Amino acid sequence: MEAKAIARQIRISPQKARLVADLVRGSNVATALNTLRFMPKKGARILRKVIESALANAGQNEAIDVDTLYVKEISVDGGPMLKRIMPRAQGRATRILKRSSHITVVLDEQ
C-alpha cells in the first residue's frame, strides 16, 4: 500500500530542492526525517513537512503499517515562475525568474 503527499507552488528552486531530495530517496522514513531535521538547508525543512504529511496520510489507512514505510519516490518538478526585472547599465533591464516547485512524496511498505 502506498501513501502520497503533494506540496504545490513552494517558493524554492527545483534545483536546490532536488539536492536534498536525492539524499533521502529510498531510505526508511524515520532515517529520512532524522536526516532532514539536522540539515541546514531550506529544502530540508520543506521536504520534512511533506514527508510528515505523507506519513499522516498513511496513518489514516488501517491496512498500512506505519513502522515499515520507506521513501519510494520523491519528485521535484518546476512550478510557475514569478517574472521580475532588474535595472542594469545604460537603461537596460534584465529578467529575474523567481522559481517555484511542486514536490511529490510517495511512501510504501517494505
MMTF fields as JSON, N, C-alpha, C and O atoms, coordinates in Angstrom:
{
  "mmtfVersion": "1.0.0",
  "mmtfProducer": "UNKNOWN",
  "numBonds": 439,
  "numAtoms": 440,
  "numGroups": 110,
  "numChains": 1,
  "numModels": 1,
  "chainsPerModel": [1],
  "groupsPerChain": [110],
  "chainIdList": ["A"],
  "bondAtomList": [4, 2, 8, 6, 12, 10, 16, 14, 20, 18, 24, 22, 28, 26, 32, 30, 36, 34, 40, 38, 44, 42, 48, 46, 52, 50, 56, 54, 60, 58, 64, 62, 68, 66, 72, 70, 76, 74, 80, 78, 84, 82, 88, 86, 92, 90, 96, 94, 100, 98, 104, 102, 108, 106, 112, 110, 116, 114, 120, 118, 124, 122, 128, 126, 132, 130, 136, 134, 140, 138, 144, 142, 148, 146, 152, 150, 156, 154, 160, 158, 164, 162, 168, 166, 172, 170, 176, 174, 180, 178, 184, 182, 188, 186, 192, 190, 196, 194, 200, 198, 204, 202, 208, 206, 212, 210, 216, 214, 220, 218, 224, 222, 228, 226, 232, 230, 236, 234, 240, 238, 244, 242, 248, 246, 252, 250, 256, 254, 260, 258, 264, 262, 268, 266, 272, 270, 276, 274, 280, 278, 284, 282, 288, 286, 292, 290, 296, 294, 300, 298, 304, 302, 308, 306, 312, 310, 316, 314, 320, 318, 324, 322, 328, 326, 332, 330, 336, 334, 340, 338, 344, 342, 348, 346, 352, 350, 356, 354, 360, 358, 364, 362, 368, 366, 372, 370, 376, 374, 380, 378, 384, 382, 388, 386, 392, 390, 396, 394, 400, 398, 404, 402, 408, 406, 412, 410, 416, 414, 420, 418, 424, 422, 428, 426, 432, 430, 436, 434],
  "bondOrderList": [1, 1, 1, 1, 1, 1, 1, 1, 1, 1, 1, 1, 1, 1, 1, 1, 1, 1, 1, 1, 1, 1, 1, 1, 1, 1, 1, 1, 1, 1, 1, 1, 1, 1, 1, 1, 1, 1, 1, 1, 1, 1, 1, 1, 1, 1, 1, 1, 1, 1, 1, 1, 1, 1, 1, 1, 1, 1, 1, 1, 1, 1, 1, 1, 1, 1, 1, 1, 1, 1, 1, 1, 1, 1, 1, 1, 1, 1, 1, 1, 1, 1, 1, 1, 1, 1, 1, 1, 1, 1, 1, 1, 1, 1, 1, 1, 1, 1, 1, 1, 1, 1, 1, 1, 1, 1, 1, 1, 1],
  "groupList": [{"groupName": "MET", "atomNameList": ["N", "CA", "C", "O"], "elementList": ["N", "C", "C", "O"], "formalChargeList": [0, 0, 0, 0], "bondAtomList": [1, 0, 2, 1, 3, 2], "bondOrderList": [1, 1, 2], "singleLetterCode": "M", "chemCompType": "L-PEPTIDE LINKING"}, {"groupName": "GLU", "atomNameList": ["N", "CA", "C", "O"], "elementList": ["N", "C", "C", "O"], "formalChargeList": [0, 0, 0, 0], "bondAtomList": [1, 0, 2, 1, 3, 2], "bondOrderList": [1, 1, 2], "singleLetterCode": "E", "chemCompType": "L-PEPTIDE LINKING"}, {"groupName": "ALA", "atomNameList": ["N", "CA", "C", "O"], "elementList": ["N", "C", "C", "O"], "formalChargeList": [0, 0, 0, 0], "bondAtomList": [1, 0, 2, 1, 3, 2], "bondOrderList": [1, 1, 2], "singleLetterCode": "A", "chemCompType": "L-PEPTIDE LINKING"}, {"groupName": "LYS", "atomNameList": ["N", "CA", "C", "O"], "elementList": ["N", "C", "C", "O"], "formalChargeList": [0, 0, 0, 0], "bondAtomList": [1, 0, 2, 1, 3, 2], "bondOrderList": [1, 1, 2], "singleLetterCode": "K", "chemCompType": "L-PEPTIDE LINKING"}, {"groupName": "ILE", "atomNameList": ["N", "CA", "C", "O"], "elementList": ["N", "C", "C", "O"], "formalChargeList": [0, 0, 0, 0], "bondAtomList": [1, 0, 2, 1, 3, 2], "bondOrderList": [1, 1, 2], "singleLetterCode": "I", "chemCompType": "L-PEPTIDE LINKING"}, {"groupName": "ARG", "atomNameList": ["N", "CA", "C", "O"], "elementList": ["N", "C", "C", "O"], "formalChargeList": [0, 0, 0, 0], "bondAtomList": [1, 0, 2, 1, 3, 2], "bondOrderList": [1, 1, 2], "singleLetterCode": "R", "chemCompType": "L-PEPTIDE LINKING"}, {"groupName": "GLN", "atomNameList": ["N", "CA", "C", "O"], "elementList": ["N", "C", "C", "O"], "formalChargeList": [0, 0, 0, 0], "bondAtomList": [1, 0, 2, 1, 3, 2], "bondOrderList": [1, 1, 2], "singleLetterCode": "Q", "chemCompType": "L-PEPTIDE LINKING"}, {"groupName": "SER", "atomNameList": ["N", "CA", "C", "O"], "elementList": ["N", "C", "C", "O"], "formalChargeList": [0, 0, 0, 0], "bondAtomList": [1, 0, 2, 1, 3, 2], "bondOrderList": [1, 1, 2], "singleLetterCode": "S", "chemCompType": "L-PEPTIDE LINKING"}, {"groupName": "PRO", "atomNameList": ["N", "CA", "C", "O"], "elementList": ["N", "C", "C", "O"], "formalChargeList": [0, 0, 0, 0], "bondAtomList": [1, 0, 2, 1, 3, 2], "bondOrderList": [1, 1, 2], "singleLetterCode": "P", "chemCompType": "L-PEPTIDE LINKING"}, {"groupName": "LEU", "atomNameList": ["N", "CA", "C", "O"], "elementList": ["N", "C", "C", "O"], "formalChargeList": [0, 0, 0, 0], "bondAtomList": [1, 0, 2, 1, 3, 2], "bondOrderList": [1, 1, 2], "singleLetterCode": "L", "chemCompType": "L-PEPTIDE LINKING"}, {"groupName": "VAL", "atomNameList": ["N", "CA", "C", "O"], "elementList": ["N", "C", "C", "O"], "formalChargeList": [0, 0, 0, 0], "bondAtomList": [1, 0, 2, 1, 3, 2], "bondOrderList": [1, 1, 2], "singleLetterCode": "V", "chemCompType": "L-PEPTIDE LINKING"}, {"groupName": "ASP", "atomNameList": ["N", "CA", "C", "O"], "elementList": ["N", "C", "C", "O"], "formalChargeList": [0, 0, 0, 0], "bondAtomList": [1, 0, 2, 1, 3, 2], "bondOrderList": [1, 1, 2], "singleLetterCode": "D", "chemCompType": "L-PEPTIDE LINKING"}, {"groupName": "GLY", "atomNameList": ["N", "CA", "C", "O"], "elementList": ["N", "C", "C", "O"], "formalChargeList": [0, 0, 0, 0], "bondAtomList": [1, 0, 2, 1, 3, 2], "bondOrderList": [1, 1, 2], "singleLetterCode": "G", "chemCompType": "PEPTIDE LINKING"}, {"groupName": "ASN", "atomNameList": ["N", "CA", "C", "O"], "elementList": ["N", "C", "C", "O"], "formalChargeList": [0, 0, 0, 0], "bondAtomList": [1, 0, 2, 1, 3, 2], "bondOrderList": [1, 1, 2], "singleLetterCode": "N", "chemCompType": "L-PEPTIDE LINKING"}, {"groupName": "THR", "atomNameList": ["N", "CA", "C", "O"], "elementList": ["N", "C", "C", "O"], "formalChargeList": [0, 0, 0, 0], "bondAtomList": [1, 0, 2, 1, 3, 2], "bondOrderList": [1, 1, 2], "singleLetterCode": "T", "chemCompType": "L-PEPTIDE LINKING"}, {"groupName": "PHE", "atomNameList": ["N", "CA", "C", "O"], "elementList": ["N", "C", "C", "O"], "formalChargeList": [0, 0, 0, 0], "bondAtomList": [1, 0, 2, 1, 3, 2], "bondOrderList": [1, 1, 2], "singleLetterCode": "F", "chemCompType": "L-PEPTIDE LINKING"}, {"groupName": "TYR", "atomNameList": ["N", "CA", "C", "O"], "elementList": ["N", "C", "C", "O"], "formalChargeList": [0, 0, 0, 0], "bondAtomList": [1, 0, 2, 1, 3, 2], "bondOrderList": [1, 1, 2], "singleLetterCode": "Y", "chemCompType": "L-PEPTIDE LINKING"}, {"groupName": "HIS", "atomNameList": ["N", "CA", "C", "O"], "elementList": ["N", "C", "C", "O"], "formalChargeList": [0, 0, 0, 0], "bondAtomList": [1, 0, 2, 1, 3, 2], "bondOrderList": [1, 1, 2], "singleLetterCode": "H", "chemCompType": "L-PEPTIDE LINKING"}],
  "groupTypeList": [0, 1, 2, 3, 2, 4, 2, 5, 6, 4, 5, 4, 7, 8, 6, 3, 2, 5, 9, 10, 2, 11, 9, 10, 5, 12, 7, 13, 10, 2, 14, 2, 9, 13, 14, 9, 5, 15, 0, 8, 3, 3, 12, 2, 5, 4, 9, 5, 3, 10, 4, 1, 7, 2, 9, 2, 13, 2, 12, 6, 13, 1, 2, 4, 11, 10, 11, 14, 9, 16, 10, 3, 1, 4, 7, 10, 11, 12, 12, 8, 0, 9, 3, 5, 4, 0, 8, 5, 2, 6, 12, 5, 2, 14, 5, 4, 9, 3, 5, 7, 7, 17, 4, 14, 10, 10, 9, 11, 1, 6],
  "groupIdList": [1, 2, 3, 4, 5, 6, 7, 8, 9, 10, 11, 12, 13, 14, 15, 16, 17, 18, 19, 20, 21, 22, 23, 24, 25, 26, 27, 28, 29, 30, 31, 32, 33, 34, 35, 36, 37, 38, 39, 40, 41, 42, 43, 44, 45, 46, 47, 48, 49, 50, 51, 52, 53, 54, 55, 56, 57, 58, 59, 60, 61, 62, 63, 64, 65, 66, 67, 68, 69, 70, 71, 72, 73, 74, 75, 76, 77, 78, 79, 80, 81, 82, 83, 84, 85, 86, 87, 88, 89, 90, 91, 92, 93, 94, 95, 96, 97, 98, 99, 100, 101, 102, 103, 104, 105, 106, 107, 108, 109, 110],
  "secStructList": [7, 3, 3, 3, 3, 3, 3, 3, 3, 3, 1, 1, 7, 2, 2, 2, 2, 2, 2, 2, 2, 2, 2, 2, 6, 6, 1, 5, 2, 2, 2, 2, 2, 2, 2, 2, 2, 6, 7, 7, 1, 2, 2, 2, 2, 2, 2, 2, 2, 2, 2, 2, 2, 2, 2, 2, 2, 2, 2, 6, 7, 6, 6, 1, 7, 4, 4, 4, 3, 3, 3, 3, 3, 3, 3, 3, 3, 3, 7, 7, 7, 3, 3, 3, 3, 3, 3, 7, 4, 4, 4, 7, 3, 3, 3, 3, 3, 3, 7, 7, 3, 3, 3, 3, 3, 3, 3, 3, 3, 7],
  "xCoordList": [0.841, 0.0, 0.879, 1.919, 0.46, 1.226, 0.483, -0.743, 1.263, 0.712, 1.425, 2.619, 0.674, 1.2, 0.879, -0.165, 1.794, 1.543, 2.167, 3.24, 1.484, 1.956, 1.945, 0.956, 3.063, 3.14, 3.33, 4.286, 2.429, 2.468, 2.837, 2.514, 3.526, 3.901, 4.705, 4.415, 5.715, 6.613, 7.717, 8.302, 8.006, 8.952, 10.399, 11.081, 10.842, 12.237, 12.553, 11.704, 13.761, 14.169, 14.168, 14.625, 13.669, 13.677, 15.081, 15.267, 16.059, 17.434, 17.924, 18.588, 17.602, 18.032, 17.271, 17.84, 15.99, 15.202, 15.625, 15.57, 16.049, 16.475, 17.754, 17.952, 18.622, 19.843, 19.52, 20.195, 18.489, 18.092, 17.29, 17.439, 16.444, 15.597, 16.429, 16.059, 17.541, 18.388, 19.006, 19.343, 19.156, 19.784, 18.865, 19.347, 17.556, 16.64, 15.837, 15.083, 15.983, 15.229, 15.641, 16.828, 14.659, 14.926, 15.22, 15.402, 15.275, 15.621, 14.362, 13.253, 14.558, 13.491, 12.931, 13.667, 11.64, 11.019, 11.643, 11.888, 11.901, 12.49, 13.888, 14.251, 14.669, 16.014, 15.951, 16.746, 15.015, 14.879, 14.495, 15.061, 13.539, 13.125, 14.253, 14.432, 15.009, 16.13, 17.223, 17.827, 17.477, 18.482, 18.063, 18.873, 16.804, 16.322, 16.223, 16.363, 15.982, 15.832, 17.117, 17.057, 18.27, 19.543, 20.297, 21.466, 19.656, 20.304, 20.036, 18.884, 21.073, 20.879, 20.479, 20.987, 19.606, 19.159, 17.662, 16.915, 17.252, 15.843, 14.988, 13.884, 15.487, 14.746, 14.52, 13.549, 15.405, 15.264, 14.02, 13.301, 13.765, 12.589, 11.31, 10.338, 11.318, 10.139, 9.878, 8.743, 10.932, 10.767, 10.339, 9.566, 10.841, 10.458, 8.957, 8.298, 8.423, 6.992, 6.154, 5.08, 6.641, 5.896, 5.94, 4.936, 7.088, 7.188, 6.306, 5.66, 6.276, 5.407, 3.935, 3.125, 3.587, 2.214, 1.862, 0.767, 2.789, 2.546, 2.447, 1.666, 3.231, 3.169, 1.821, 1.258, 1.306, -0.016, -1.104, -2.083, -0.934, -1.894, -1.878, -2.922, -0.688, -0.582, -1.222, -1.775, -1.157, -1.757, -3.273, -3.885, -3.889, -5.345, -5.822, -6.989, -4.914, -5.263, -4.857, -3.68, -5.813, -5.534, -4.77, -4.205, -4.739, -4.048, -2.541, -1.802, -2.072, -0.652, -0.007, -0.514, 1.125, 1.929, 2.917, 3.828, 2.731, 3.493, 4.981, 5.83, 5.29, 6.687, 7.542, 8.769, 6.937, 7.721, 7.778, 8.149, 7.423, 7.394, 8.784, 9.65, 8.974, 10.202, 9.832, 8.72, 10.758, 10.51, 10.7, 11.828, 9.608, 9.67, 10.029, 10.813, 9.457, 9.652, 9.55, 8.633, 10.499, 10.414, 10.69, 11.734, 9.753, 9.984, 9.783, 8.836, 10.69, 10.619, 10.505, 11.458, 9.354, 9.093, 8.997, 8.716, 9.227, 9.151, 7.71, 6.822, 7.497, 6.187, 6.194, 7.107, 5.201, 5.161, 6.279, 6.716, 6.728, 7.817, 7.286, 6.473, 7.752, 7.458, 8.498, 9.697, 8.063, 8.987, 9.172, 8.212, 10.398, 10.75, 11.834, 12.477, 12.043, 13.115, 14.081, 13.704, 15.336, 16.365, 16.985, 17.435, 17.012, 17.636, 19.128, 19.806, 19.626, 21.04, 21.601, 20.916, 22.824, 23.507, 22.902, 22.381, 22.977, 22.579, 21.103, 20.747, 20.251, 18.812, 18.269, 17.087, 19.11, 18.637, 17.982, 18.079, 17.324, 16.731, 16.935, 16.855, 17.194, 17.305, 16.199, 15.71, 15.82, 14.743, 15.293, 16.346, 14.576, 14.89, 13.712, 12.564, 13.99, 12.965, 13.01, 13.985, 11.962, 11.868, 11.094, 9.877, 11.812, 11.255, 10.502, 10.767, 9.566, 8.837, 8.814, 9.164, 8.398, 8.493, 7.184, 6.412, 6.96, 5.923, 6.643, 7.407, 6.406, 7.106, 6.102, 5.054, 6.434, 5.59, 6.378, 7.5, 5.787, 6.427, 5.487, 4.301, 6.037, 5.284, 5.994, 7.183, 5.264, 5.799, 5.185, 4.033, 5.965, 5.476, 6.012, 6.989, 5.367, 5.818, 6.937, 6.973, 7.854, 8.985, 8.565, 9.375],
  "yCoordList": [-1.188, 0.0, 1.241, 1.281, 2.23, 3.465, 4.615, 4.611, 5.6, 6.853, 7.978, 7.895, 9.032, 10.077, 11.447, 11.642, 12.4, 13.793, 14.684, 14.387, 15.778, 16.707, 18.117, 18.551, 18.819, 20.233, 21.019, 20.788, 21.936, 22.658, 24.118, 24.713, 24.682, 26.083, 26.529, 27.558, 25.735, 26.052, 26.962, 26.678, 28.051, 29.045, 28.637, 29.241, 27.617, 27.205, 26.703, 26.108, 26.945, 26.495, 24.967, 24.328, 24.371, 22.91, 22.321, 21.233, 23.027, 22.53, 22.408, 21.432, 23.384, 23.352, 22.288, 21.648, 22.095, 21.093, 19.68, 18.767, 19.493, 18.161, 17.717, 16.521, 18.652, 18.294, 17.603, 16.65, 18.082, 17.492, 16.211, 15.242, 16.202, 15.034, 13.812, 12.689, 14.016, 12.893, 12.185, 11.004, 12.904, 12.307, 11.332, 10.384, 11.547, 10.714, 9.736, 8.928, 9.792, 8.889, 7.442, 7.118, 6.575, 5.162, 4.789, 3.607, 5.749, 5.431, 5.228, 5.554, 4.689, 4.482, 5.836, 6.823, 5.905, 7.188, 7.795, 9.0, 6.986, 7.51, 8.056, 9.108, 7.354, 7.819, 9.096, 10.014, 9.157, 10.339, 11.564, 12.641, 11.404, 12.531, 12.989, 14.187, 12.044, 12.397, 13.116, 14.064, 12.677, 13.332, 14.756, 15.68, 14.93, 16.249, 17.21, 18.421, 16.673, 17.536, 18.3, 19.43, 17.705, 18.334, 18.894, 19.258, 18.967, 19.502, 21.009, 21.43, 21.825, 23.283, 23.893, 24.957, 23.267, 23.81, 24.104, 23.456, 25.086, 25.456, 24.314, 24.084, 23.601, 22.497, 21.348, 20.604, 21.196, 20.109, 20.303, 19.343, 21.532, 21.818, 21.573, 21.03, 21.975, 21.808, 20.328, 19.865, 19.586, 18.16, 17.375, 16.423, 17.773, 17.091, 17.239, 16.29, 18.427, 18.636, 17.817, 17.331, 17.664, 16.885, 15.401, 14.703, 14.912, 13.508, 13.25, 12.206, 14.196, 14.04, 14.038, 13.34, 14.811, 14.812, 13.474, 12.953, 12.917, 11.6, 10.53, 9.587, 10.672, 9.729, 9.816, 8.796, 11.028, 11.202, 10.637, 10.068, 10.794, 10.201, 8.676, 8.03, 8.107, 6.651, 6.189, 5.09, 7.002, 6.655, 6.576, 5.935, 7.217, 7.163, 5.832, 5.47, 5.106, 3.819, 2.714, 2.58, 1.935, 0.897, -0.284, -1.074, -0.421, -1.543, -1.319, -2.251, -0.102, 0.215, 0.191, 0.785, -0.51, -0.497, 0.667, 0.639, 1.687, 2.934, 2.721, 3.464, 1.711, 1.486, 0.905, 0.962, 0.352, -0.281, 0.549, 0.029, 1.81, 2.644, 3.128, 3.343, 3.292, 3.891, 4.867, 4.828, 5.726, 6.742, 6.081, 5.893, 5.739, 5.052, 6.029, 5.703, 7.212, 8.155, 9.584, 9.919, 10.418, 11.862, 12.519, 12.291, 13.327, 14.066, 15.552, 15.961, 16.338, 17.789, 18.343, 18.283, 18.874, 19.419, 20.936, 21.494, 21.584, 23.036, 23.52, 22.924, 24.601, 25.224, 26.534, 26.782, 27.363, 28.648, 29.573, 29.497, 30.443, 31.359, 32.783, 33.224, 33.493, 34.912, 35.653, 35.434, 36.509, 37.209, 38.638, 39.403, 38.984, 40.308, 40.893, 40.166, 42.205, 42.817, 43.514, 43.975, 43.581, 44.295, 45.337, 44.999, 46.592, 47.614, 47.357, 46.967, 47.581, 47.403, 48.679, 49.699, 48.608, 49.794, 50.271, 49.474, 51.57, 52.23, 52.009, 51.854, 51.993, 51.921, 50.552, 50.408, 49.557, 48.202, 47.577, 48.092, 46.472, 45.705, 44.226, 43.8, 43.454, 42.011, 41.338, 41.877, 40.17, 39.434, 38.561, 37.941, 38.518, 37.618, 36.659, 37.092, 35.373, 34.35, 33.805, 33.168, 34.055, 33.507, 32.203, 32.197, 31.113, 29.804, 29.203, 29.533, 28.32, 27.586, 26.104, 25.73, 25.27, 23.819, 23.142, 23.637, 21.989, 21.06, 19.818, 19.198, 19.447, 18.325, 17.196, 17.406, 16.004, 14.832, 13.763, 13.429, 13.229, 12.171, 10.967, 11.099, 9.791, 8.539, 7.616, 7.333, 7.151, 6.21, 4.843, 4.745, 3.78, 2.431, 1.534, 1.869, 0.396, -0.576, -1.427, -1.722, -1.819, -2.652, -4.097, -4.95],
  "zCoordList": [0.0, 0.0, 0.0, 0.658, -0.727, -0.837, -0.171, -0.059, 0.266, 0.772, 0.048, -0.239, -0.242, -1.109, -0.529, 0.094, -0.743, -0.376, -1.439, -1.963, -1.751, -2.773, -2.18, -1.59, -2.348, -1.974, -3.265, -4.005, -3.528, -4.791, -4.57, -3.542, -5.567, -5.633, -4.405, -3.794, -4.063, -2.958, -3.488, -4.533, -2.779, -3.281, -3.002, -2.174, -3.699, -3.687, -5.095, -5.759, -5.532, -6.856, -6.905, -5.958, -7.981, -8.065, -7.982, -7.436, -8.515, -8.469, -7.027, -6.677, -6.199, -4.799, -4.01, -3.126, -4.322, -3.613, -4.007, -3.184, -5.266, -5.707, -5.008, -4.795, -4.649, -3.928, -2.612, -2.224, -1.927, -0.649, -0.884, -0.14, -1.91, -2.171, -2.535, -2.193, -3.221, -3.616, -2.413, -2.493, -1.297, -0.114, 0.617, 1.237, 0.556, 1.34, 0.489, 1.031, -0.823, -1.699, -1.433, -1.454, -1.183, -0.953, 0.481, 0.771, 1.397, 2.779, 3.62, 3.197, 4.806, 5.766, 6.187, 6.203, 6.528, 6.86, 8.116, 8.156, 9.134, 10.363, 10.103, 10.63, 9.3, 8.953, 8.124, 8.331, 7.192, 6.347, 7.168, 6.982, 8.07, 8.903, 9.818, 10.037, 10.35, 11.221, 10.438, 10.941, 9.225, 8.381, 8.042, 8.112, 7.678, 7.287, 8.461, 8.29, 9.651, 10.83, 11.14, 11.624, 10.872, 11.234, 10.035, 10.16, 8.888, 7.699, 7.608, 7.714, 7.415, 7.453, 6.111, 5.757, 5.37, 4.09, 4.158, 4.891, 3.385, 3.354, 2.819, 3.311, 1.822, 1.234, 2.202, 2.065, 3.177, 4.147, 5.005, 5.284, 5.423, 6.244, 5.445, 5.969, 4.18, 3.335, 3.058, 3.165, 2.7, 2.408, 3.646, 3.545, 4.807, 6.04, 6.287, 6.711, 6.021, 6.217, 5.235, 5.589, 4.011, 3.022, 3.383, 3.239, 3.849, 4.263, 5.481, 5.57, 6.421, 7.588, 7.179, 7.788, 6.158, 5.662, 5.029, 5.24, 4.252, 3.65, 4.737, 4.61, 5.797, 6.919, 7.627, 8.023, 7.785, 8.388, 7.486, 7.969, 6.169, 5.243, 5.338, 5.241, 5.528, 5.671, 6.973, 7.031, 8.011, 9.291, 9.24, 10.094, 8.252, 8.107, 7.53, 7.674, 6.875, 6.285, 7.255, 7.591, 7.696, 8.694, 8.115, 8.871, 6.805, 6.178, 6.092, 5.776, 6.367, 6.249, 7.628, 8.579, 7.719, 8.94, 8.832, 8.005, 9.669, 9.566, 9.866, 9.372, 10.673, 11.083, 9.963, 10.047, 8.924, 7.865, 6.59, 5.537, 6.66, 5.464, 5.07, 5.917, 3.775, 3.253, 2.139, 1.613, 1.79, 0.763, -0.599, -1.055, -1.229, -2.52, -3.637, -4.527, -3.583, -4.683, -4.161, -3.411, -4.565, -4.343, -5.686, -6.297, -6.138, -7.371, -7.103, -6.431, -7.641, -7.52, -8.931, -9.707, -9.255, -10.576, -10.491, -9.43, -11.6, -11.641, -11.603, -12.213, -10.883, -10.807, -11.58, -12.367, -11.367, -12.064, -11.582, -10.434, -12.48, -12.159, -12.041, -12.854, -11.023, -10.907, -11.738, -11.565, -12.619, -13.508, -13.012, -12.921, -12.698, -12.197, -13.084, -13.84, -12.997, -13.764, -12.82, -11.743, -13.25, -12.504, -13.436, -14.531, -13.012, -13.848, -13.999, -13.048, -15.207, -15.485, -16.096, -16.18, -16.507, -17.015, -18.334, -19.115, -18.569, -19.816, -20.144, -21.312, -19.133, -19.35, -19.683, -19.993, -19.624, -19.924, -18.697, -17.584, -18.931, -17.835, -18.125, -19.278, -17.1, -17.267, -16.468, -15.475, -16.915, -16.28, -15.167, -15.313, -14.056, -12.953, -12.809, -12.709, -12.799, -12.655, -11.235, -10.836, -10.484, -9.135, -9.242, -9.428, -9.123, -9.425, -8.235, -7.079, -8.548, -7.524, -7.901, -9.02, -6.95, -7.127, -6.749, -5.927, -7.38, -6.961, -6.45, -7.189, -5.189, -4.555, -4.308, -3.698, -4.789, -4.608, -3.858, -4.238, -2.793, -2.0, -1.967, -1.667, -2.28, -2.221, -1.237, -1.388, -0.234, 0.754, 0.482, 0.059, 0.729, 0.505, 1.608, 2.277, 1.79, 2.784, 2.221, 1.027, 3.099, 2.65, 2.545, 2.184]
}
